Amino acid sequence: MLSANEMEIIKQQAYCCKPHNYRNICKVYPWKVEDMVEMGTNVYYSRLDMLLSTEATIVKDIKKNTGKDVSIDSIHPLEYLLQSATINDMVFLELMNAFSTFTKEEVLLLPKINSVLIGGKAAMAERRLITEDNFQDFQNILRIQNCLDVAEPPPENETPTQRKMRLLHEQVAAVKKKQSQKNGEGQTFSELLEIAGTFGIDTEKSLYAFRKLLRRHQMREKWDNDLEMLCAGADGQKLKTKYWGESPDD
């Protein structure tokens, strides 16, 4: 489980486009916007989405691809990804590329022990392993670097029944959140680049800095507009004016 201090450090490093050294297992690298665009944002997000697989997204994918309903509490994300890689060569290559994209190291998939060896065969003696036990922390580093919500750790001494209920609750919450996002404006990445250019935000920034600066500029723009409306006699309580330098609400 990442501590609050670790998460703050990851945010600072991500803003400056510096990697986070995750407990000497591997460095996890944030990406610059211009490098993402060069790779192809579809490729970038495909690899990111694969590594951020959760029980809920896996159950949904199985249903979509096979028509089968599986119990969500039977799913363990890293195990599922590794086992899928053993039966599908394309998944094998995609999973290796996904890990290498964000660690910038060769990796070796070890499905028999449900692990990923960072550094490949040359690092066998170092035993720098991503396992089911630390995979969620690895995922959360990626989530922070990409301005996504961090997953809550499971409660201590969680029973199988409690795990099933928690996962079902998270599955429902994920569906509601996705529907809420669909009902929003949903700007494309190219449109975000246009807005960033208007604000003078360049593409040499990390994706984390890019998105955070966009949000801060939008807050400042609302602040300026609210001040103008207040001076014109608008009701301050209805505007819910908030200083742009404060912490965002979301």
C-alpha positions in Angstrom: 0.0 0.0 0.0 1.4 3.4 -1.0 1.6 5.9 1.9 0.3 9.4 1.6 3.9 10.6 1.6 4.8 8.2 -1.2 1.8 9.4 -3.3 2.9 13.1 -2.8 6.4 12.3 -3.9 5.1 10.4 -7.0 3.0 13.5 -7.9 6.1 15.8 -7.6 8.2 13.4 -9.7 5.4 13.0 -12.3 5.1 16.8 -12.6 8.8 17.1 -13.3 8.7 14.0 -15.6 11.0 12.0 -13.3 10.6 8.3 -12.7 9.5 6.8 -9.4 11.8 4.1 -8.0 9.3 1.7 -6.6 11.0 0.1 -3.7 14.0 -1.0 -5.8 11.8 -3.3 -7.9 11.7 -1.0 -10.9 11.5 2.6 -11.9 8.1 3.7 -13.2 8.3 6.4 -15.8 5.8 9.2 -16.6 5.6 10.1 -20.3 5.9 13.4 -22.0 2.9 14.4 -24.1 5.0 14.8 -27.3 6.5 11.3 -26.8 2.9 9.9 -26.3 1.8 11.5 -29.5 4.9 10.1 -31.4 4.1 6.6 -30.1 0.4 7.1 -30.9 -2.0 7.9 -28.1 -4.1 4.8 -29.0 -1.1 2.6 -28.5 -0.1 4.4 -25.2 -3.6 4.1 -23.7 -4.0 0.5 -24.9 -0.9 -0.5 -23.0 -1.8 1.6 -20.0 -5.3 0.1 -19.9 -3.9 -3.4 -20.1 -1.7 -2.7 -17.0 -4.6 -1.0 -15.2 -6.9 -4.0 -15.6 -9.1 -4.6 -12.6 -11.5 -7.4 -11.6 -14.4 -5.4 -13.0 -12.8 -4.6 -16.4 -11.7 -8.2 -16.8 -15.2 -9.6 -16.1 -16.6 -7.1 -18.6 -14.0 -8.1 -21.3 -14.7 -11.8 -20.8 -18.4 -11.2 -21.2 -17.8 -9.1 -24.3 -15.4 -11.6 -25.9 -16.9 -14.9 -25.0 -20.4 -14.2 -23.8 -19.6 -16.0 -20.5 -20.5 -14.7 -17.1 -17.7 -15.3 -14.6 -17.7 -14.6 -10.8 -15.8 -11.4 -10.1 -14.3 -12.8 -7.0 -12.5 -15.5 -9.0 -10.5 -12.9 -10.9 -7.0 -11.8 -9.9 -5.7 -9.2 -12.4 -2.0 -10.1 -12.7 -2.7 -13.8 -12.8 -5.4 -13.3 -15.5 -3.0 -11.2 -17.6 -0.2 -13.7 -17.3 -2.4 -16.7 -18.0 -3.9 -15.0 -21.0 -0.4 -14.4 -22.3 0.4 -18.1 -22.2 -2.5 -18.9 -24.6 -2.3 -16.0 -26.9 1.0 -14.8 -28.5 -0.4 -11.4 -29.3 -1.4 -10.9 -25.6 2.1 -12.1 -24.6 3.8 -9.5 -26.8 1.4 -6.7 -25.8 1.9 -7.4 -22.1 5.7 -7.4 -22.4 5.5 -4.2 -24.4 3.2 -2.7 -21.8 5.5 -3.4 -18.9 8.6 -2.2 -20.9 6.8 1.0 -21.9 6.5 2.2 -18.3 9.6 0.6 -16.8 11.9 1.1 -19.8 13.5 -2.3 -19.0 13.3 -5.7 -20.6 10.9 -7.9 -18.7 10.3 -11.6 -18.4 6.8 -13.0 -17.8 6.7 -15.9 -15.3 3.2 -17.2 -15.3 4.1 -20.4 -13.3 4.9 -18.2 -10.3 2.4 -15.5 -11.2 5.1 -12.8 -11.5 6.9 -10.4 -13.8 10.7 -10.3 -13.6 12.0 -6.7 -14.2 15.3 -6.7 -16.1 14.8 -9.9 -17.9 17.0 -13.0 -17.7 20.1 -10.8 -17.0 18.5 -9.7 -13.7 17.4 -13.2 -12.6 19.7 -13.1 -9.5 18.2 -9.7 -8.4 14.7 -11.1 -8.2 13.0 -7.8 -8.9 9.5 -9.2 -9.2 6.1 -7.7 -9.7 3.7 -10.1 -8.0 0.0 -10.1 -7.2 0.9 -8.7 -3.8 2.5 -5.5 -5.1 0.8 -5.2 -8.5 -1.9 -2.8 -7.2 0.8 -0.4 -5.9 2.5 -0.6 -9.3 -0.9 0.2 -10.9 -1.5 3.1 -8.5 1.8 4.7 -9.5 0.6 4.6 -13.1 -2.8 6.0 -12.1 -1.1 8.9 -10.3 1.2 9.6 -13.2 -1.8 9.6 -15.6 -4.1 11.7 -13.3 -6.5 8.8 -12.6 -8.2 7.9 -9.3 -6.1 5.7 -7.0 -7.6 2.3 -6.1 -8.3 1.8 -2.4 -6.4 -1.1 -0.8 -8.6 -4.0 0.4 -9.3 -4.2 4.1 -7.0 -6.3 6.3 -8.1 -9.9 7.0 -10.8 -9.6 4.3 -12.9 -12.7 4.0 -13.8 -14.3 0.6 -17.4 -13.1 1.0 -16.3 -9.6 1.9 -14.0 -9.5 -1.1 -16.8 -10.6 -3.4 -19.1 -7.9 -2.0 -16.4 -5.2 -2.3 -15.6 -6.1 -5.9 -19.3 -6.1 -6.9 -19.7 -2.6 -5.3 -16.6 -1.4 -7.2 -18.0 -2.8 -10.4 -21.3 -0.9 -10.0 -19.4 2.3 -9.1 -17.2 1.9 -12.2 -20.2 1.6 -14.5 -21.8 4.7 -12.9 -18.6 6.7 -13.3 -18.2 5.7 -17.0 -21.8 6.6 -17.7 -21.3 10.0 -16.0 -18.2 10.6 -18.1 -20.2 9.8 -21.3 -22.7 12.3 -20.3 -20.0 15.0 -20.0 -18.3 16.9 -22.8 -15.8 14.3 -23.6 -13.1 16.3 -25.4 -10.7 14.5 -27.7 -7.0 14.6 -27.0 -6.3 16.7 -30.0 -8.9 19.2 -28.7 -7.0 19.2 -25.3 -3.8 20.0 -27.2 -5.5 23.0 -28.8 -6.7 24.3 -25.5 -3.3 23.8 -24.0 -1.7 25.7 -26.8 -4.1 28.6 -26.2 -2.9 28.7 -22.6 0.8 28.4 -23.6 1.2 24.8 -22.2 3.8 23.0 -24.4 3.9 19.3 -25.2 7.3 18.8 -23.6 5.5 18.6 -20.3 4.7 15.2 -18.7 1.1 14.1 -19.2 0.6 14.7 -15.4 1.8 18.3 -15.6 -0.1 18.8 -18.9 -3.4 17.8 -17.3 -2.8 19.5 -14.0 -1.9 22.8 -15.7 -5.0 22.6 -17.9 -7.1 22.2 -14.8 -5.4 25.1 -13.1 -5.9 27.4 -16.0 -9.5 26.5 -16.2 -9.8 27.3 -12.5 -8.1 30.6 -13.0 -10.4 31.4 -16.0 -13.5 30.7 -13.8 -12.1 32.8 -11.0 -11.7 35.8 -13.4 -15.2 35.3 -14.8 -16.7 35.0 -11.4 -15.0 38.2 -10.2 -16.4 40.1 -13.2 -19.9 38.7 -12.5 -19.6 39.6 -8.8 -18.6 43.1 -9.7 -21.7 43.2 -11.9 -23.9 42.2 -8.9 -24.2 38.4 -9.3 -25.0 36.3 -6.2 -21.7 34.9 -4.8 -23.3 31.9 -3.2 -24.8 30.7 -6.4 -21.5 31.2 -8.3 -19.6 29.1 -5.6 -16.5 31.2 -6.3 -13.2 29.5 -5.3 -9.8 31.0 -5.6 -7.9 29.3 -8.5 -4.8 28.7 -6.3 -6.6 26.5 -3.9 -6.7 22.7 -4.2 -9.2 21.5 -6.8 -12.4 19.9 -5.7 -11.9 16.9 -8.0 
